Amino acid sequence: VADRGRVAFAQASVNAMGKEVQATVSVGISFFFDPGDQLDIVIRRADEALFEAKKGGRNRLVVHGSETDTIDLA
């Protein structure tokens, strides 16, 4: 779902002061959740995935899948 949104956002354009403008979005997602995890830990993992996406360039989706791995869906 997030990747479809990322692609749709990149394909859309807006008319700003007579000029067509396009933008992209980078997304970080955390799929790793243990029953005892606090919300701040899950948010931290999503933030880490977002920073990885931004480091990789524009218009990217990175999924934090576990404690040690991330999946880059550029």
N, CA, C, O and CB atoms as a CASP TS submission, in Angstrom:
PFRMAT TS
TARGET T0000
AUTHOR 0000-0000-0000
METHOD Language model
MODEL 1
PARENT N/A
ATOM      1  N   VAL     1       0.832  -1.192   0.000  1.00  0.00           N
ATOM      2  CA  VAL     1       0.000   0.000   0.000  1.00  0.00           C
ATOM      3  C   VAL     1       0.880   1.261   0.000  1.00  0.00           C
ATOM      4  O   VAL     1       0.634   2.203  -0.753  1.00  0.00           O
ATOM      5  CB  VAL     1      -0.949  -0.005   1.223  1.00  0.00           C
ATOM      6  N   ALA     2       1.903   1.259   0.853  1.00  0.00           N
ATOM      7  CA  ALA     2       2.786   2.428   0.924  1.00  0.00           C
ATOM      8  C   ALA     2       3.511   2.642  -0.392  1.00  0.00           C
ATOM      9  O   ALA     2       3.702   3.781  -0.816  1.00  0.00           O
ATOM     10  CB  ALA     2       3.802   2.269   2.060  1.00  0.00           C
ATOM     11  N   ASP     3       3.917   1.553  -1.045  1.00  0.00           N
ATOM     12  CA  ASP     3       4.642   1.707  -2.303  1.00  0.00           C
ATOM     13  C   ASP     3       3.726   2.221  -3.404  1.00  0.00           C
ATOM     14  O   ASP     3       4.150   3.029  -4.230  1.00  0.00           O
ATOM     15  CB  ASP     3       5.271   0.379  -2.721  1.00  0.00           C
ATOM     16  N   ARG     4       2.480   1.766  -3.429  1.00  0.00           N
ATOM     17  CA  ARG     4       1.532   2.300  -4.425  1.00  0.00           C
ATOM     18  C   ARG     4       1.326   3.796  -4.211  1.00  0.00           C
ATOM     19  O   ARG     4       1.249   4.556  -5.176  1.00  0.00           O
ATOM     20  CB  ARG     4       0.170   1.556  -4.345  1.00  0.00           C
ATOM     21  N   GLY     5       1.237   4.221  -2.951  1.00  0.00           N
ATOM     22  CA  GLY     5       1.109   5.647  -2.647  1.00  0.00           C
ATOM     23  C   GLY     5       2.325   6.429  -3.074  1.00  0.00           C
ATOM     24  O   GLY     5       2.204   7.530  -3.610  1.00  0.00           O
ATOM     25  N   ARG     6       3.517   5.863  -2.838  1.00  0.00           N
ATOM     26  CA  ARG     6       4.771   6.518  -3.238  1.00  0.00           C
ATOM     27  C   ARG     6       4.812   6.716  -4.753  1.00  0.00           C
ATOM     28  O   ARG     6       5.169   7.791  -5.236  1.00  0.00           O
ATOM     29  CB  ARG     6       5.995   5.686  -2.775  1.00  0.00           C
ATOM     30  N   VAL     7       4.446   5.676  -5.496  1.00  0.00           N
ATOM     31  CA  VAL     7       4.459   5.752  -6.958  1.00  0.00           C
ATOM     32  C   VAL     7       3.421   6.758  -7.450  1.00  0.00           C
ATOM     33  O   VAL     7       3.719   7.570  -8.326  1.00  0.00           O
ATOM     34  CB  VAL     7       4.192   4.363  -7.576  1.00  0.00           C
ATOM     35  N   ALA     8       2.214   6.716  -6.903  1.00  0.00           N
ATOM     36  CA  ALA     8       1.159   7.648  -7.318  1.00  0.00           C
ATOM     37  C   ALA     8       1.551   9.087  -7.026  1.00  0.00           C
ATOM     38  O   ALA     8       1.300   9.979  -7.837  1.00  0.00           O
ATOM     39  CB  ALA     8      -0.160   7.315  -6.614  1.00  0.00           C
ATOM     40  N   PHE     9       2.162   9.315  -5.876  1.00  0.00           N
ATOM     41  CA  PHE     9       2.601  10.662  -5.510  1.00  0.00           C
ATOM     42  C   PHE     9       3.630  11.175  -6.504  1.00  0.00           C
ATOM     43  O   PHE     9       3.580  12.338  -6.904  1.00  0.00           O
ATOM     44  CB  PHE     9       3.184  10.676  -4.088  1.00  0.00           C
ATOM     45  N   ALA    10       4.564  10.317  -6.908  1.00  0.00           N
ATOM     46  CA  ALA    10       5.622  10.718  -7.843  1.00  0.00           C
ATOM     47  C   ALA    10       5.061  11.013  -9.234  1.00  0.00           C
ATOM     48  O   ALA    10       5.627  11.823  -9.969  1.00  0.00           O
ATOM     49  CB  ALA    10       6.691   9.622  -7.935  1.00  0.00           C
ATOM     50  N   GLN    11       3.963  10.368  -9.599  1.00  0.00           N
ATOM     51  CA  GLN    11       3.372  10.566 -10.921  1.00  0.00           C
ATOM     52  C   GLN    11       2.467  11.802 -10.987  1.00  0.00           C
ATOM     53  O   GLN    11       2.153  12.288 -12.073  1.00  0.00           O
ATOM     54  CB  GLN    11       2.582   9.336 -11.315  1.00  0.00           C
ATOM     55  N   ALA    12       2.057  12.298  -9.839  1.00  0.00           N
ATOM     56  CA  ALA    12       1.155  13.450  -9.797  1.00  0.00           C
ATOM     57  C   ALA    12       1.951  14.745  -9.950  1.00  0.00           C
ATOM     58  O   ALA    12       3.133  14.809  -9.614  1.00  0.00           O
ATOM     59  CB  ALA    12       0.347  13.465  -8.475  1.00  0.00           C
ATOM     60  N   SER    13       1.286  15.758 -10.458  1.00  0.00           N
ATOM     61  CA  SER    13       1.910  17.078 -10.521  1.00  0.00           C
ATOM     62  C   SER    13       0.891  18.135 -10.105  1.00  0.00           C
ATOM     63  O   SER    13      -0.319  17.923 -10.175  1.00  0.00           O
ATOM     64  CB  SER    13       2.458  17.371 -11.949  1.00  0.00           C
ATOM     65  N   VAL    14       1.411  19.268  -9.675  1.00  0.00           N
ATOM     66  CA  VAL    14       0.575  20.365  -9.202  1.00  0.00           C
ATOM     67  C   VAL    14       0.968  21.618  -9.967  1.00  0.00           C
ATOM     68  O   VAL    14       2.146  21.849 -10.238  1.00  0.00           O
ATOM     69  CB  VAL    14       0.722  20.576  -7.658  1.00  0.00           C
ATOM     70  N   ASN    15      -0.019  22.417 -10.310  1.00  0.00           N
ATOM     71  CA  ASN    15       0.263  23.684 -10.966  1.00  0.00           C
ATOM     72  C   ASN    15       0.485  24.731  -9.879  1.00  0.00           C
ATOM     73  O   ASN    15      -0.437  25.086  -9.144  1.00  0.00           O
ATOM     74  CB  ASN    15      -0.901  24.101 -11.935  1.00  0.00           C
ATOM     75  N   ALA    16       1.708  25.213  -9.788  1.00  0.00           N
ATOM     76  CA  ALA    16       2.062  26.214  -8.784  1.00  0.00           C
ATOM     77  C   ALA    16       2.554  27.461  -9.495  1.00  0.00           C
ATOM     78  O   ALA    16       3.643  27.479 -10.070  1.00  0.00           O
ATOM     79  CB  ALA    16       3.141  25.674  -7.800  1.00  0.00           C
ATOM     80  N   MET    17       1.740  28.495  -9.446  1.00  0.00           N
ATOM     81  CA  MET    17       2.077  29.779 -10.063  1.00  0.00           C
ATOM     82  C   MET    17       2.411  29.617 -11.547  1.00  0.00           C
ATOM     83  O   MET    17       3.377  30.191 -12.051  1.00  0.00           O
ATOM     84  CB  MET    17       3.257  30.423  -9.329  1.00  0.00           C
ATOM     85  N   GLY    18       1.575  28.810 -12.243  1.00  0.00           N
ATOM     86  CA  GLY    18       1.723  28.630 -13.677  1.00  0.00           C
ATOM     87  C   GLY    18       2.804  27.645 -14.086  1.00  0.00           C
ATOM     88  O   GLY    18       3.113  27.524 -15.272  1.00  0.00           O
ATOM     89  N   LYS    19       3.373  26.952 -13.140  1.00  0.00           N
ATOM     90  CA  LYS    19       4.444  26.012 -13.436  1.00  0.00           C
ATOM     91  C   LYS    19       4.074  24.633 -12.877  1.00  0.00           C
ATOM     92  O   LYS    19       3.647  24.521 -11.728  1.00  0.00           O
ATOM     93  CB  LYS    19       5.796  26.508 -12.843  1.00  0.00           C
ATOM     94  N   GLU    20       4.241  23.581 -13.698  1.00  0.00           N
ATOM     95  CA  GLU    20       3.975  22.224 -13.233  1.00  0.00           C
ATOM     96  C   GLU    20       5.104  21.781 -12.305  1.00  0.00           C
ATOM     97  O   GLU    20       6.279  21.837 -12.668  1.00  0.00           O
ATOM     98  CB  GLU    20       3.828  21.244 -14.431  1.00  0.00           C
ATOM     99  N   VAL    21       4.730  21.342 -11.106  1.00  0.00           N
ATOM    100  CA  VAL    21       5.697  20.930 -10.105  1.00  0.00           C
ATOM    101  C   VAL    21       5.419  19.476  -9.722  1.00  0.00           C
ATOM    102  O   VAL    21       4.272  19.093  -9.493  1.00  0.00           O
ATOM    103  CB  VAL    21       5.638  21.861  -8.856  1.00  0.00           C
ATOM    104  N   GLN    22       6.480  18.674  -9.657  1.00  0.00           N
ATOM    105  CA  GLN    22       6.358  17.295  -9.204  1.00  0.00           C
ATOM    106  C   GLN    22       7.200  17.107  -7.953  1.00  0.00           C
ATOM    107  O   GLN    22       8.217  17.774  -7.762  1.00  0.00           O
ATOM    108  CB  GLN    22       6.789  16.301 -10.313  1.00  0.00           C
ATOM    109  N   ALA    23       6.762  16.198  -7.116  1.00  0.00           N
ATOM    110  CA  ALA    23       7.493  15.912  -5.882  1.00  0.00           C
ATOM    111  C   ALA    23       7.548  14.403  -5.699  1.00  0.00           C
ATOM    112  O   ALA    23       6.786  13.656  -6.313  1.00  0.00           O
ATOM    113  CB  ALA    23       6.824  16.604  -4.647  1.00  0.00           C
ATOM    114  N   THR    24       8.458  13.977  -4.848  1.00  0.00           N
ATOM    115  CA  THR    24       8.550  12.563  -4.490  1.00  0.00           C
ATOM    116  C   THR    24       8.477  12.438  -2.974  1.00  0.00           C
ATOM    117  O   THR    24       8.557  13.424  -2.240  1.00  0.00           O
ATOM    118  CB  THR    24       9.865  11.923  -5.040  1.00  0.00           C
ATOM    119  N   VAL    25       8.323  11.203  -2.534  1.00  0.00           N
ATOM    120  CA  VAL    25       8.234  10.948  -1.099  1.00  0.00           C
ATOM    121  C   VAL    25       9.093   9.728  -0.758  1.00  0.00           C
ATOM    122  O   VAL    25       9.155   8.766  -1.523  1.00  0.00           O
ATOM    123  CB  VAL    25       6.750  10.726  -0.660  1.00  0.00           C
ATOM    124  N   SER    26       9.740   9.783   0.381  1.00  0.00           N
ATOM    125  CA  SER    26      10.459   8.633   0.915  1.00  0.00           C
ATOM    126  C   SER    26       9.705   8.131   2.137  1.00  0.00           C
ATOM    127  O   SER    26       9.177   8.920   2.920  1.00  0.00           O
ATOM    128  CB  SER    26      11.937   8.997   1.272  1.00  0.00           C
ATOM    129  N   VAL    27       9.660   6.795   2.297  1.00  0.00           N
ATOM    130  CA  VAL    27       8.844   6.188   3.338  1.00  0.00           C
ATOM    131  C   VAL    27       9.686   5.183   4.124  1.00  0.00           C
ATOM    132  O   VAL    27      10.480   4.442   3.544  1.00  0.00           O
ATOM    133  CB  VAL    27       7.594   5.502   2.728  1.00  0.00           C
ATOM    134  N   GLY    28       9.510   5.160   5.434  1.00  0.00           N
ATOM    135  CA  GLY    28      10.124   4.148   6.285  1.00  0.00           C
ATOM    136  C   GLY    28       9.043   3.418   7.051  1.00  0.00           C
ATOM    137  O   GLY    28       8.165   4.038   7.651  1.00  0.00           O
ATOM    138  N   ILE    29       9.111   2.087   7.027  1.00  0.00           N
ATOM    139  CA  ILE    29       8.091   1.262   7.673  1.00  0.00           C
ATOM    140  C   ILE    29       8.784   0.252   8.594  1.00  0.00           C
ATOM    141  O   ILE    29       9.856  -0.257   8.266  1.00  0.00           O
ATOM    142  CB  ILE    29       7.198   0.531   6.609  1.00  0.00           C
ATOM    143  N   SER    30       8.179  -0.030   9.728  1.00  0.00           N
ATOM    144  CA  SER    30       8.677  -1.076  10.620  1.00  0.00           C
ATOM    145  C   SER    30       7.669  -2.215  10.661  1.00  0.00           C
ATOM    146  O   SER    30       6.525  -2.024  11.072  1.00  0.00           O
ATOM    147  CB  SER    30       8.937  -0.518  12.049  1.00  0.00           C
ATOM    148  N   PHE    31       8.099  -3.414  10.229  1.00  0.00           N
ATOM    149  CA  PHE    31       7.254  -4.612  10.316  1.00  0.00           C
ATOM    150  C   PHE    31       7.626  -5.456  11.518  1.00  0.00           C
ATOM    151  O   PHE    31       6.975  -6.465  11.790  1.00  0.00           O
ATOM    152  CB  PHE    31       7.369  -5.446   9.040  1.00  0.00           C
ATOM    153  N   PHE    32       8.650  -5.064  12.232  1.00  0.00           N
ATOM    154  CA  PHE    32       9.148  -5.853  13.350  1.00  0.00           C
ATOM    155  C   PHE    32       8.471  -5.384  14.629  1.00  0.00           C
ATOM    156  O   PHE    32       8.623  -4.233  15.038  1.00  0.00           O
ATOM    157  CB  PHE    32      10.690  -5.742  13.470  1.00  0.00           C
ATOM    158  N   PHE    33       7.725  -6.282  15.255  1.00  0.00           N
ATOM    159  CA  PHE    33       7.010  -5.906  16.474  1.00  0.00           C
ATOM    160  C   PHE    33       6.940  -7.108  17.401  1.00  0.00           C
ATOM    161  O   PHE    33       6.412  -8.156  17.028  1.00  0.00           O
ATOM    162  CB  PHE    33       5.585  -5.379  16.150  1.00  0.00           C
ATOM    163  N   ASP    34       7.462  -6.960  18.587  1.00  0.00           N
ATOM    164  CA  ASP    34       7.327  -7.978  19.624  1.00  0.00           C
ATOM    165  C   ASP    34       6.216  -7.548  20.568  1.00  0.00           C
ATOM    166  O   ASP    34       6.049  -6.352  20.804  1.00  0.00           O
ATOM    167  CB  ASP    34       8.671  -8.192  20.397  1.00  0.00           C
ATOM    168  N   PRO    35       5.447  -8.493  21.118  1.00  0.00           N
ATOM    169  CA  PRO    35       4.341  -8.126  22.000  1.00  0.00           C
ATOM    170  C   PRO    35       4.725  -7.184  23.148  1.00  0.00           C
ATOM    171  O   PRO    35       3.891  -6.387  23.577  1.00  0.00           O
ATOM    172  CB  PRO    35       3.743  -9.364  22.571  1.00  0.00           C
ATOM    173  N   GLY    36       5.941  -7.249  23.649  1.00  0.00           N
ATOM    174  CA  GLY    36       6.347  -6.391  24.754  1.00  0.00           C
ATOM    175  C   GLY    36       6.906  -5.040  24.325  1.00  0.00           C
ATOM    176  O   GLY    36       7.241  -4.216  25.176  1.00  0.00           O
ATOM    177  N   ASP    37       7.011  -4.796  23.013  1.00  0.00           N
ATOM    178  CA  ASP    37       7.592  -3.538  22.531  1.00  0.00           C
ATOM    179  C   ASP    37       6.720  -2.337  22.881  1.00  0.00           C
ATOM    180  O   ASP    37       5.495  -2.381  22.767  1.00  0.00           O
ATOM    181  CB  ASP    37       7.799  -3.600  21.023  1.00  0.00           C
ATOM    182  N   GLN    38       7.370  -1.282  23.302  1.00  0.00           N
ATOM    183  CA  GLN    38       6.695  -0.007  23.520  1.00  0.00           C
ATOM    184  C   GLN    38       6.556   0.700  22.168  1.00  0.00           C
ATOM    185  O   GLN    38       7.331   0.447  21.247  1.00  0.00           O
ATOM    186  CB  GLN    38       7.480   0.885  24.549  1.00  0.00           C
ATOM    187  N   LEU    39       5.583   1.568  22.061  1.00  0.00           N
ATOM    188  CA  LEU    39       5.338   2.283  20.814  1.00  0.00           C
ATOM    189  C   LEU    39       6.565   3.068  20.365  1.00  0.00           C
ATOM    190  O   LEU    39       6.841   3.138  19.167  1.00  0.00           O
ATOM    191  CB  LEU    39       4.152   3.220  20.973  1.00  0.00           C
ATOM    192  N   ASP    40       7.301   3.657  21.294  1.00  0.00           N
ATOM    193  CA  ASP    40       8.469   4.449  20.906  1.00  0.00           C
ATOM    194  C   ASP    40       9.538   3.599  20.219  1.00  0.00           C
ATOM    195  O   ASP    40      10.272   4.109  19.373  1.00  0.00           O
ATOM    196  CB  ASP    40       9.063   5.133  22.129  1.00  0.00           C
ATOM    197  N   ILE    41       9.639   2.316  20.565  1.00  0.00           N
ATOM    198  CA  ILE    41      10.606   1.427  19.912  1.00  0.00           C
ATOM    199  C   ILE    41      10.183   1.162  18.466  1.00  0.00           C
ATOM    200  O   ILE    41      11.015   1.183  17.559  1.00  0.00           O
ATOM    201  CB  ILE    41      10.736   0.090  20.691  1.00  0.00           C
ATOM    202  N   VAL    42       8.906   0.917  18.256  1.00  0.00           N
ATOM    203  CA  VAL    42       8.395   0.678  16.908  1.00  0.00           C
ATOM    204  C   VAL    42       8.573   1.932  16.049  1.00  0.00           C
ATOM    205  O   VAL    42       8.965   1.840  14.886  1.00  0.00           O
ATOM    206  CB  VAL    42       6.904   0.260  16.955  1.00  0.00           C
ATOM    207  N   ILE    43       8.288   3.091  16.621  1.00  0.00           N
ATOM    208  CA  ILE    43       8.465   4.354  15.893  1.00  0.00           C
ATOM    209  C   ILE    43       9.936   4.582  15.577  1.00  0.00           C
ATOM    210  O   ILE    43      10.266   5.062  14.492  1.00  0.00           O
ATOM    211  CB  ILE    43       7.906   5.540  16.710  1.00  0.00           C
ATOM    212  N   ARG    44      10.825   4.245  16.510  1.00  0.00           N
ATOM    213  CA  ARG    44      12.257   4.397  16.258  1.00  0.00           C
ATOM    214  C   ARG    44      12.696   3.542  15.077  1.00  0.00           C
ATOM    215  O   ARG    44      13.480   3.996  14.244  1.00  0.00           O
ATOM    216  CB  ARG    44      13.063   4.025  17.506  1.00  0.00           C
ATOM    217  N   ARG    45      12.204   2.316  14.996  1.00  0.00           N
ATOM    218  CA  ARG    45      12.540   1.440  13.868  1.00  0.00           C
ATOM    219  C   ARG    45      12.035   2.029  12.546  1.00  0.00           C
ATOM    220  O   ARG    45      12.738   1.987  11.537  1.00  0.00           O
ATOM    221  CB  ARG    45      11.943   0.032  14.085  1.00  0.00           C
ATOM    222  N   ALA    46      10.834   2.569  12.555  1.00  0.00           N
ATOM    223  CA  ALA    46      10.300   3.197  11.340  1.00  0.00           C
ATOM    224  C   ALA    46      11.133   4.422  10.965  1.00  0.00           C
ATOM    225  O   ALA    46      11.394   4.655   9.785  1.00  0.00           O
ATOM    226  CB  ALA    46       8.819   3.598  11.539  1.00  0.00           C
ATOM    227  N   ASP    47      11.551   5.206  11.961  1.00  0.00           N
ATOM    228  CA  ASP    47      12.416   6.365  11.703  1.00  0.00           C
ATOM    229  C   ASP    47      13.745   5.929  11.097  1.00  0.00           C
ATOM    230  O   ASP    47      14.244   6.559  10.165  1.00  0.00           O
ATOM    231  CB  ASP    47      12.664   7.154  13.000  1.00  0.00           C
ATOM    232  N   GLU    48      14.320   4.842  11.633  1.00  0.00           N
ATOM    233  CA  GLU    48      15.584   4.340  11.090  1.00  0.00           C
ATOM    234  C   GLU    48      15.411   3.936   9.626  1.00  0.00           C
ATOM    235  O   GLU    48      16.278   4.209   8.796  1.00  0.00           O
ATOM    236  CB  GLU    48      16.096   3.140  11.921  1.00  0.00           C
ATOM    237  N   ALA    49      14.295   3.290   9.314  1.00  0.00           N
ATOM    238  CA  ALA    49      14.020   2.909   7.931  1.00  0.00           C
ATOM    239  C   ALA    49      13.858   4.150   7.057  1.00  0.00           C
ATOM    240  O   ALA    49      14.330   4.171   5.920  1.00  0.00           O
ATOM    241  CB  ALA    49      12.758   2.032   7.851  1.00  0.00           C
ATOM    242  N   LEU    50      13.198   5.181   7.575  1.00  0.00           N
ATOM    243  CA  LEU    50      13.038   6.423   6.817  1.00  0.00           C
ATOM    244  C   LEU    50      14.386   7.074   6.537  1.00  0.00           C
ATOM    245  O   LEU    50      14.630   7.529   5.420  1.00  0.00           O
ATOM    246  CB  LEU    50      12.133   7.397   7.572  1.00  0.00           C
ATOM    247  N   PHE    51      15.261   7.124   7.533  1.00  0.00           N
ATOM    248  CA  PHE    51      16.593   7.710   7.326  1.00  0.00           C
ATOM    249  C   PHE    51      17.388   6.910   6.303  1.00  0.00           C
ATOM    250  O   PHE    51      18.131   7.489   5.511  1.00  0.00           O
ATOM    251  CB  PHE    51      17.366   7.777   8.653  1.00  0.00           C
ATOM    252  N   GLU    52      17.242   5.581   6.307  1.00  0.00           N
ATOM    253  CA  GLU    52      17.896   4.750   5.293  1.00  0.00           C
ATOM    254  C   GLU    52      17.349   5.079   3.901  1.00  0.00           C
ATOM    255  O   GLU    52      18.106   5.156   2.933  1.00  0.00           O
ATOM    256  CB  GLU    52      17.695   3.247   5.609  1.00  0.00           C
ATOM    257  N   ALA    53      16.036   5.272   3.810  1.00  0.00           N
ATOM    258  CA  ALA    53      15.423   5.621   2.528  1.00  0.00           C
ATOM    259  C   ALA    53      15.965   6.951   2.024  1.00  0.00           C
ATOM    260  O   ALA    53      16.295   7.080   0.845  1.00  0.00           O
ATOM    261  CB  ALA    53      13.890   5.686   2.658  1.00  0.00           C
ATOM    262  N   LYS    54      16.058   7.923   2.893  1.00  0.00           N
ATOM    263  CA  LYS    54      16.560   9.248   2.502  1.00  0.00           C
ATOM    264  C   LYS    54      18.034   9.187   2.112  1.00  0.00           C
ATOM    265  O   LYS    54      18.460   9.887   1.194  1.00  0.00           O
ATOM    266  CB  LYS    54      16.363  10.256   3.647  1.00  0.00           C
ATOM    267  N   LYS    55      18.822   8.347   2.808  1.00  0.00           N
ATOM    268  CA  LYS    55      20.232   8.199   2.459  1.00  0.00           C
ATOM    269  C   LYS    55      20.392   7.586   1.070  1.00  0.00           C
ATOM    270  O   LYS    55      21.347   7.894   0.357  1.00  0.00           O
ATOM    271  CB  LYS    55      20.951   7.336   3.501  1.00  0.00           C
ATOM    272  N   GLY    56      19.463   6.727   0.693  1.00  0.00           N
ATOM    273  CA  GLY    56      19.540   6.029  -0.591  1.00  0.00           C
ATOM    274  C   GLY    56      19.129   6.870  -1.774  1.00  0.00           C
ATOM    275  O   GLY    56      19.310   6.447  -2.916  1.00  0.00           O
ATOM    276  N   GLY    57      18.585   8.036  -1.543  1.00  0.00           N
ATOM    277  CA  GLY    57      18.128   8.897  -2.637  1.00  0.00           C
ATOM    278  C   GLY    57      16.661   9.226  -2.489  1.00  0.00           C
ATOM    279  O   GLY    57      16.024   8.894  -1.488  1.00  0.00           O
ATOM    280  N   ARG    58      16.149   9.872  -3.488  1.00  0.00           N
ATOM    281  CA  ARG    58      14.738  10.286  -3.453  1.00  0.00           C
ATOM    282  C   ARG    58      13.812   9.154  -3.880  1.00  0.00           C
ATOM    283  O   ARG    58      14.217   8.202  -4.546  1.00  0.00           O
ATOM    284  CB  ARG    58      14.516  11.503  -4.356  1.00  0.00           C
ATOM    285  N   ASN    59      12.557   9.294  -3.471  1.00  0.00           N
ATOM    286  CA  ASN    59      11.484   8.426  -3.946  1.00  0.00           C
ATOM    287  C   ASN    59      11.755   6.959  -3.612  1.00  0.00           C
ATOM    288  O   ASN    59      11.808   6.120  -4.512  1.00  0.00           O
ATOM    289  CB  ASN    59      11.302   8.593  -5.450  1.00  0.00           C
ATOM    290  N   ARG    60      11.926   6.645  -2.334  1.00  0.00           N
ATOM    291  CA  ARG    60      12.273   5.294  -1.908  1.00  0.00           C
ATOM    292  C   ARG    60      11.382   4.840  -0.751  1.00  0.00           C
ATOM    293  O   ARG    60      10.815   5.641  -0.008  1.00  0.00           O
ATOM    294  CB  ARG    60      13.750   5.228  -1.499  1.00  0.00           C
ATOM    295  N   LEU    61      11.290   3.527  -0.640  1.00  0.00           N
ATOM    296  CA  LEU    61      10.585   2.896   0.469  1.00  0.00           C
ATOM    297  C   LEU    61      11.535   1.889   1.095  1.00  0.00           C
ATOM    298  O   LEU    61      12.052   1.012   0.403  1.00  0.00           O
ATOM    299  CB  LEU    61       9.250   2.212  -0.002  1.00  0.00           C
ATOM    300  N   VAL    62      11.768   2.003   2.396  1.00  0.00           N
ATOM    301  CA  VAL    62      12.598   1.041   3.119  1.00  0.00           C
ATOM    302  C   VAL    62      11.764   0.449   4.239  1.00  0.00           C
ATOM    303  O   VAL    62      11.114   1.165   5.001  1.00  0.00           O
ATOM    304  CB  VAL    62      13.899   1.708   3.679  1.00  0.00           C
ATOM    305  N   VAL    63      11.795  -0.882   4.324  1.00  0.00           N
ATOM    306  CA  VAL    63      11.056  -1.608   5.346  1.00  0.00           C
ATOM    307  C   VAL    63      12.043  -2.175   6.345  1.00  0.00           C
ATOM    308  O   VAL    63      12.975  -2.886   5.969  1.00  0.00           O
ATOM    309  CB  VAL    63      10.188  -2.733   4.724  1.00  0.00           C
ATOM    310  N   HIS    64      11.845  -1.866   7.608  1.00  0.00           N
ATOM    311  CA  HIS    64      12.666  -2.434   8.683  1.00  0.00           C
ATOM    312  C   HIS    64      12.007  -3.747   9.044  1.00  0.00           C
ATOM    313  O   HIS    64      10.959  -3.771   9.688  1.00  0.00           O
ATOM    314  CB  HIS    64      12.785  -1.462   9.945  1.00  0.00           C
ATOM    315  N   GLY    65      12.641  -4.869   8.616  1.00  0.00           N
ATOM    316  CA  GLY    65      12.010  -6.165   8.774  1.00  0.00           C
ATOM    317  C   GLY    65      12.363  -6.899  10.040  1.00  0.00           C
ATOM    318  O   GLY    65      11.616  -7.782  10.462  1.00  0.00           O
ATOM    319  N   SER    66      13.475  -6.566  10.662  1.00  0.00           N
ATOM    320  CA  SER    66      13.872  -7.231  11.896  1.00  0.00           C
ATOM    321  C   SER    66      14.858  -6.338  12.629  1.00  0.00           C
ATOM    322  O   SER    66      15.088  -5.197  12.228  1.00  0.00           O
ATOM    323  CB  SER    66      14.490  -8.630  11.611  1.00  0.00           C
ATOM    324  N   GLU    67      15.430  -6.847  13.683  1.00  0.00           N
ATOM    325  CA  GLU    67      16.414  -6.080  14.444  1.00  0.00           C
ATOM    326  C   GLU    67      17.639  -5.736  13.603  1.00  0.00           C
ATOM    327  O   GLU    67      18.296  -4.727  13.856  1.00  0.00           O
ATOM    328  CB  GLU    67      16.839  -6.857  15.682  1.00  0.00           C
ATOM    329  N   THR    68      17.956  -6.567  12.601  1.00  0.00           N
ATOM    330  CA  THR    68      19.239  -6.398  11.914  1.00  0.00           C
ATOM    331  C   THR    68      19.133  -6.124  10.429  1.00  0.00           C
ATOM    332  O   THR    68      20.143  -5.773   9.818  1.00  0.00           O
ATOM    333  CB  THR    68      20.062  -7.603  12.112  1.00  0.00           C
ATOM    334  N   ASP    69      17.985  -6.263   9.820  1.00  0.00           N
ATOM    335  CA  ASP    69      17.932  -6.088   8.370  1.00  0.00           C
ATOM    336  C   ASP    69      16.868  -5.084   7.946  1.00  0.00           C
ATOM    337  O   ASP    69      15.837  -4.916   8.597  1.00  0.00           O
ATOM    338  CB  ASP    69      17.672  -7.417   7.699  1.00  0.00           C
ATOM    339  N   THR    70      17.160  -4.423   6.825  1.00  0.00           N
ATOM    340  CA  THR    70      16.184  -3.550   6.194  1.00  0.00           C
ATOM    341  C   THR    70      16.059  -3.973   4.738  1.00  0.00           C
ATOM    342  O   THR    70      16.999  -4.527   4.168  1.00  0.00           O
ATOM    343  CB  THR    70      16.593  -2.043   6.319  1.00  0.00           C
ATOM    344  N   ILE    71      14.923  -3.720   4.144  1.00  0.00           N
ATOM    345  CA  ILE    71      14.660  -4.061   2.757  1.00  0.00           C
ATOM    346  C   ILE    71      14.395  -2.753   2.026  1.00  0.00           C
ATOM    347  O   ILE    71      13.478  -2.012   2.383  1.00  0.00           O
ATOM    348  CB  ILE    71      13.451  -5.064   2.618  1.00  0.00           C
ATOM    349  N   ASP    72      15.196  -2.467   1.004  1.00  0.00           N
ATOM    350  CA  ASP    72      15.050  -1.234   0.241  1.00  0.00           C
ATOM    351  C   ASP    72      14.235  -1.526  -1.004  1.00  0.00           C
ATOM    352  O   ASP    72      14.685  -2.261  -1.884  1.00  0.00           O
ATOM    353  CB  ASP    72      16.431  -0.632  -0.128  1.00  0.00           C
ATOM    354  N   LEU    73      13.047  -0.959  -1.087  1.00  0.00           N
ATOM    355  CA  LEU    73      12.178  -1.137  -2.254  1.00  0.00           C
ATOM    356  C   LEU    73      12.174   0.145  -3.061  1.00  0.00           C
ATOM    357  O   LEU    73      11.196   0.893  -3.042  1.00  0.00           O
ATOM    358  CB  LEU    73      10.731  -1.526  -1.830  1.00  0.00           C
ATOM    359  N   ALA    74      13.240   0.398  -3.758  1.00  0.00           N
ATOM    360  CA  ALA    74      13.375   1.640  -4.542  1.00  0.00           C
ATOM    361  C   ALA    74      12.511   1.585  -5.776  1.00  0.00           C
ATOM    362  O   ALA    74      12.491   2.535  -6.558  1.00  0.00           O
ATOM    363  CB  ALA    74      14.835   1.883  -4.942  1.00  0.00           C
TER
END
